[in-house]
Amino acid sequence: MPTTPPVGGVFFDAMTRRKPLRNTLLAAVLAGCCWAAAPPAVLAAGTASQPLAQQLGDLPSSALYFATAQGEPLQALRADTPLVPASTLKLLTAHAALQAWGADHRFHTDVLLGANDELIVQGYGDPMLVSEEIELIVQALRERGLASIAGVRGDGGYFAADLRISGRSTSDNPYDAAPGALACNFNTIYVRKRASGAVSSAESQTPLTATARRLAQDLPPGRHRISLGSAETGAGYCAELFAAKLREAGVRVGAPAGERAPPAAADQPRLLYRHHNSRRLADVVAAMLLYSNNVMANQLFLLLGAASHGAPADMAKARQAMAAFVEEQFDWRDHAIVEGSGLARDNRLSARQLVDVLEGLRPHAALLPRDEAGLLAKTGTLQGVSNYAGFVPTAQGLAPFALLINHRVDPSLRYRLAKSLGEHTPP
């Protein structure tokens, strides 16, 4: 089974429980992967002297398109055949987001004070609302004089309820985490359970909350990162995290939302603070591509729909927005985009279409992961799918390629084939 890239010397397998990392951002981003495979430590020579089109001849559900940095085709095989793109689809999601908002855009979260001094955290789909970012929000609130509140409530109403995303299952694996307008730590928890049954947070920057303790009860001993299950649970978990961080900062916090009397309907909350994430969209895209994070990708996909068609964000609006983007940017036929991460097997793109996307991403090529051979490229991996798309550095510039293999093959094959592309470029 392919593994995600190593960080701090630890490998993560998308089909097993995760091992620890010291940083919420890296650990949780890794945990949201879509079977993104790491480049092998050594790339075998294989038959690199042959053009790729010849090597793929025995794999009928495969395709290749490779062009020069100036756009002239070099190699092509079934380049217009629609195939399952898996996580190479994230390249299109990244391109659409960068076109919509620009690389310097920062997503925001509002904090309001409601009736009876209830603090309301109102989410707008920030894909990187991690524990460290919550600390920055709490610090800003303290600087504004916040000293006591009745409690904290999370508001995820900017996204529609009960979002259904093709390809996403209800497992507790982190790559199946649900998108949400208020999604903290990618709607996952990271806990440690001892043989005695005692549960603690597995990362120092994230307090253990009631929701995390409850979800950990049925886990075996060890360290586990698991999905929160639903966006509604995620919004409640966010409220718990904010309450815990506020208490740590010396703010007096009352009872949880379920234990307080509801506020009067006529009372309107007032905005205390609007927080813009410390990370730019370029940082979000780079992390999403490097760790193949499905939640981040579908957060962006849903936000594109809300930006075009208004709140609440839902998958129908997101698909409409992406269809309009594709129509405006490309002259495509025979494609299908049903969600933004590549989890769904109903998605279809051709190798030539992926190269079109890469041309659009060329100004942001540095955001793509760099592999052992120096290629800037994104994997796409599902069972029976082993894809790779990106840029080969050449003397003339970055040459785009898309390699789609919808067969059960050795995961290292795509890296060997892609590496050989550099040997077939003009001098």
C-alpha positions in Angstrom: 0.0 0.0 0.0 1.5 3.4 -0.9 2.5 5.6 1.9 2.5 9.4 2.4 5.8 11.3 2.4 8.0 11.0 5.5 8.2 13.9 7.9 10.6 13.7 10.8 11.6 10.2 9.8 8.1 8.8 10.3 6.1 7.2 7.4 2.3 7.4 7.4 0.2 4.7 5.7 -3.2 6.0 4.6 -4.9 2.7 5.4 -3.6 2.5 9.0 -3.6 4.6 12.1 -1.1 7.4 12.2 2.1 7.8 14.1 2.8 11.0 16.0 4.1 14.4 14.8 4.9 17.3 17.0 3.0 19.8 14.8 -0.8 19.9 14.4 -0.5 21.3 10.9 1.9 18.7 9.5 0.3 15.8 11.4 -3.3 16.6 10.5 -2.5 17.6 6.9 -0.7 14.3 6.4 -3.6 12.4 8.0 -6.1 13.8 5.4 -4.3 12.2 2.5 -5.8 10.3 -0.4 -3.3 7.5 -0.6 -0.6 9.9 -1.9 2.4 7.9 -2.6 6.0 8.9 -1.7 8.7 8.7 -4.3 10.9 5.7 -3.9 14.3 6.3 -2.3 16.0 4.9 -5.5 14.5 5.0 -8.9 15.2 1.9 -10.9 16.6 2.3 -14.4 13.9 0.0 -16.0 13.4 0.7 -19.7 14.0 4.5 -19.5 15.6 4.6 -23.0 12.2 3.8 -24.6 9.6 6.5 -25.2 6.9 6.3 -22.6 4.2 5.6 -25.3 5.9 2.3 -26.1 6.2 1.3 -22.4 2.5 2.0 -21.8 1.4 0.0 -24.9 0.3 -3.1 -22.8 -1.8 -0.9 -20.4 -4.9 0.0 -22.4 -6.4 2.2 -19.6 -3.3 4.5 -19.5 -2.5 7.8 -21.2 0.4 10.2 -21.6 0.8 13.7 -22.8 4.2 15.4 -22.6 5.0 18.8 -24.1 8.0 21.2 -24.3 8.2 24.2 -22.1 6.9 26.1 -25.1 3.8 23.9 -25.5 5.0 21.7 -28.5 3.9 18.1 -28.1 6.8 15.6 -27.5 5.0 12.4 -26.6 1.3 11.4 -26.6 -0.6 8.2 -26.1 -4.4 8.2 -25.8 -4.0 11.8 -24.7 -7.7 12.6 -25.1 -9.1 9.5 -23.3 -10.9 10.5 -20.1 -9.6 8.5 -17.2 -9.9 8.5 -13.4 -7.6 11.4 -12.3 -7.6 10.5 -8.5 -5.7 13.2 -6.6 -4.2 14.8 -9.7 -7.6 16.5 -9.8 -6.3 18.6 -6.9 -4.2 20.5 -9.5 -7.5 21.8 -11.1 -8.9 22.7 -7.6 -5.7 24.6 -6.9 -5.8 26.4 -10.2 -9.4 27.4 -9.8 -8.8 28.7 -6.2 -5.7 30.7 -7.2 -7.5 32.2 -10.1 -10.5 33.1 -8.0 -8.7 34.7 -5.0 -5.0 35.1 -5.8 -2.0 33.6 -4.0 -2.1 36.2 -1.1 -5.7 35.6 -0.1 -6.3 34.7 3.5 -9.4 32.9 4.7 -11.2 34.4 7.7 -13.2 33.3 10.8 -15.4 35.6 12.8 -15.8 35.7 16.6 -19.1 37.3 17.8 -20.5 38.1 21.3 -24.2 37.0 21.5 -26.9 37.2 24.0 -26.1 36.3 27.6 -22.4 36.8 26.8 -22.2 33.7 24.6 -19.1 33.7 22.3 -20.0 32.5 18.8 -17.2 31.3 16.5 -18.6 31.7 13.0 -16.8 29.7 10.3 -16.4 30.5 6.7 -14.6 27.4 5.5 -11.0 28.2 6.5 -9.1 25.1 5.4 -6.3 25.6 7.9 -8.0 26.5 11.2 -5.5 24.5 13.3 -4.8 24.7 17.0 -1.9 27.1 16.5 -4.3 29.5 14.6 -6.8 29.3 17.4 -4.2 30.4 19.8 -3.7 33.5 17.7 -7.4 34.2 17.8 -7.5 33.8 21.6 -4.5 36.2 21.9 -6.3 38.8 19.8 -9.5 38.4 22.0 -7.5 38.9 25.1 -5.8 42.0 23.7 -9.3 43.3 23.1 -10.2 42.9 26.7 -12.2 39.7 26.7 -12.1 38.4 30.3 -15.3 36.4 30.9 -18.0 34.7 28.7 -20.9 32.5 29.4 -19.7 29.8 27.0 -18.7 29.1 23.4 -20.9 28.0 20.4 -19.6 27.0 17.0 -21.6 28.2 13.9 -21.0 26.2 10.7 -24.0 27.5 8.8 -22.0 28.9 5.9 -21.9 25.3 4.5 -25.1 23.3 3.9 -25.9 20.6 6.4 -25.4 16.9 5.5 -23.0 17.4 2.6 -22.6 14.3 0.5 -19.3 13.9 -1.4 -18.9 11.2 -3.9 -16.0 8.9 -3.0 -16.0 9.8 0.7 -17.0 7.0 3.1 -18.1 7.3 6.7 -15.0 5.6 8.1 -13.0 7.2 10.9 -9.9 7.3 8.7 -8.7 10.9 8.5 -8.9 11.0 4.7 -12.7 10.5 5.1 -13.1 13.6 7.3 -16.0 15.8 6.5 -15.6 19.3 5.2 -17.3 22.0 7.2 -17.6 25.8 7.5 -16.1 25.5 10.9 -13.5 22.7 10.7 -10.7 22.7 13.3 -7.6 20.6 12.7 -9.1 19.3 9.5 -12.1 17.8 11.4 -9.8 15.2 13.0 -8.6 14.5 16.5 -5.3 13.0 17.6 -5.3 11.1 20.9 -3.3 8.7 22.9 -5.0 5.8 24.7 -3.1 3.8 27.4 -3.6 0.2 28.2 -5.4 1.4 31.4 -8.0 3.1 29.2 -6.8 6.6 30.1 -7.0 9.0 27.2 -4.9 12.1 26.5 -4.2 14.4 23.6 -1.3 13.2 21.5 -0.1 16.7 20.7 0.8 19.4 23.2 -0.8 22.3 21.4 -4.3 20.6 21.3 -6.2 20.2 24.6 -8.2 17.1 25.1 -11.9 17.9 24.9 -15.1 16.0 25.8 -15.7 15.1 22.1 -12.2 13.7 21.7 -12.5 11.7 24.9 -15.9 10.3 23.8 -14.6 9.3 20.4 -11.5 7.6 21.9 -13.5 5.3 24.1 -13.7 2.5 21.6 -10.1 2.8 20.3 -7.4 0.3 21.2 -4.3 1.4 23.1 -1.9 3.5 21.0 -1.9 6.8 19.2 -4.7 7.5 16.8 -5.8 10.3 14.4 -9.4 9.8 13.5 -12.1 11.7 11.7 -14.7 13.6 13.7 -17.4 12.0 11.5 -19.6 15.0 10.6 -19.4 18.7 10.1 -21.9 19.2 13.0 -19.6 17.3 15.3 -16.7 19.3 14.0 -18.3 22.6 14.8 -19.1 21.4 18.3 -15.5 20.2 18.7 -14.2 23.6 17.5 -16.3 25.3 20.2 -14.7 23.0 22.8 -11.2 23.8 21.5 -11.9 27.5 21.7 -13.2 27.2 25.2 -10.2 25.2 26.4 -7.8 27.7 24.8 -9.6 30.6 26.3 -9.4 29.0 29.7 -5.7 28.5 29.3 -5.4 32.2 28.5 -7.2 33.2 31.7 -10.7 33.9 30.3 -13.5 32.7 32.5 -15.7 30.4 30.5 -19.1 29.1 31.5 -21.0 25.9 30.7 -21.1 24.2 27.3 -23.8 25.2 24.8 -26.0 22.3 25.6 -26.1 23.2 29.3 -27.1 26.9 28.8 -30.5 28.5 28.3 -30.9 29.5 24.6 -30.6 33.3 23.9 -33.6 35.4 23.0 -34.3 35.2 19.3 -34.4 39.0 19.0 -30.9 39.4 20.3 -28.3 40.1 17.6 -24.7 39.1 18.2 -22.0 41.7 17.6 -18.7 41.2 15.9 -15.8 41.1 18.3 -13.0 40.1 16.0 -12.4 38.9 12.4 -9.4 36.8 12.1 -7.6 36.3 8.8 -5.4 33.2 8.8 -1.7 33.7 9.1 -1.2 31.5 6.1 -1.9 32.7 2.5 -3.8 30.7 -0.1 -0.4 29.8 -1.7 0.5 28.1 1.6 -2.8 26.3 1.7 -2.4 25.1 -1.8 1.2 23.9 -1.3 0.2 21.9 1.8 -2.9 20.5 0.1 -0.8 19.3 -2.9 2.2 18.0 -0.8 0.1 16.0 1.6 -2.8 15.3 -0.8 -5.3 16.5 1.8 -8.9 15.7 0.8 -10.6 17.9 3.3 -8.6 21.0 2.3 -9.4 20.3 -1.4 -13.1 20.0 -0.9 -13.2 23.0 1.4 -11.7 25.0 -1.5 -14.2 23.4 -3.9 -17.2 24.3 -1.7 -15.9 27.8 -1.1 -15.6 28.3 -4.9 -19.3 27.5 -5.1 -20.3 29.9 -2.3 -18.2 32.6 -3.9 -20.1 32.3 -7.2 -23.6 31.3 -6.0 -23.8 32.4 -2.4 -24.2 30.7 0.9 -24.8 28.1 2.1 -22.1 26.3 0.2 -23.1 22.9 -1.2 -21.8 20.5 -3.8 -24.2 21.5 -6.5 -23.0 25.1 -6.3 -19.4 24.0 -6.2 -19.9 21.8 -9.4 -21.6 24.7 -11.1 -18.7 27.0 -10.2 -16.1 24.6 -11.4 -18.0 23.9 -14.7 -18.1 27.7 -15.3 -14.4 28.0 -14.6 -13.6 25.1 -16.9 -15.7 26.6 -19.7 -14.1 30.0 -19.3 -10.5 28.7 -19.2 -10.5 25.6 -21.4 -12.0 24.2 -24.6 -12.8 20.8 -23.0 -15.1 18.0 -23.9 -15.6 14.5 -22.3 -14.7 15.4 -18.7 -16.4 15.0 -15.4 -15.7 16.8 -12.1 -18.0 15.8 -9.2 -15.9 16.9 -6.2 -12.6 18.6 -5.6 -10.2 16.1 -4.1 -10.1 13.2 -6.5 -11.7 10.7 -4.1 -14.5 10.0 -6.5 -14.1 7.4 -9.2 -16.7 9.3 -11.2 -14.2 12.1 -12.0 -12.8 12.0 -15.5 -9.9 14.0 -17.0 -7.6 13.3 -19.9 -3.8 13.6 -20.0 -4.1 16.6 -22.3 -6.6 18.3 -20.1 -4.3 17.9 -17.1 -1.5 19.5 -19.1 -3.9 22.4 -19.8 -4.3 22.8 -16.0 -0.6 22.7 -15.5 -0.1 25.4 -18.1 -2.5 27.5 -16.0 -0.6 26.7 -12.9 2.8 27.5 -14.4 3.1 30.8 -12.5 2.7 28.8 -9.3 4.7 25.8 -10.3 6.8 26.1 -7.1 3.8 25.2 -5.1 3.9 21.6 -6.5 5.8 18.9 -4.5 9.3 18.2 -5.7 10.2 14.5 -6.0 13.5 12.7 -5.7 14.3 13.2 -9.3 13.7 16.9 -9.2 10.3 16.9 -10.9 7.5 19.2 -9.7 4.6 16.9 -9.7 1.4 15.6 -8.0 0.5 12.0 -7.5 -3.0 10.5 -7.9 -3.6 7.2 -6.2 -6.6 5.0 -5.6 -6.9 1.2 -5.8 -6.1 0.4 -9.4 -5.1 4.0 -10.2 -1.5 5.3 -10.3 -1.2 8.7 -11.8 1.5 11.5 -11.9 1.3 15.0 -13.4 3.6 18.0 -13.2 6.7 19.6 -14.7 10.0 18.2 -15.8 12.8 20.9 -15.4 14.6 21.2 -18.8 17.2 23.6 -20.2 14.3 25.4 -22.0 12.1 25.7 -18.9 9.4 23.6 -17.2 8.0 20.9 -19.5 4.5 19.8 -18.5 3.5 16.1 -18.4 0.5 14.0 -17.4 0.8 10.3 -16.9 -2.5 8.4 -16.1 -2.3 4.7 -15.3 -5.7 3.2 -14.4 -4.3 -0.3 -13.7 -3.0 -2.2 -10.7 0.8 -1.6 -11.2 3.9 -1.3 -9.1 3.5 2.2 -7.4 7.1 3.0 -8.4 6.4 2.6 -12.1 5.0 6.1 -12.5 8.2 7.6 -11.0 10.5 5.6 -13.2 8.5 6.6 -16.3 8.3 10.2 -15.3 12.0 10.4 -14.6 12.7 9.1 -18.1 10.8 12.0 -19.7 13.9 14.2 -19.1 15.8 11.9 -21.4 13.4 12.5 -24.3 13.5 16.3 -24.4 15.3 18.3 -27.2 18.8 19.5 -26.3 
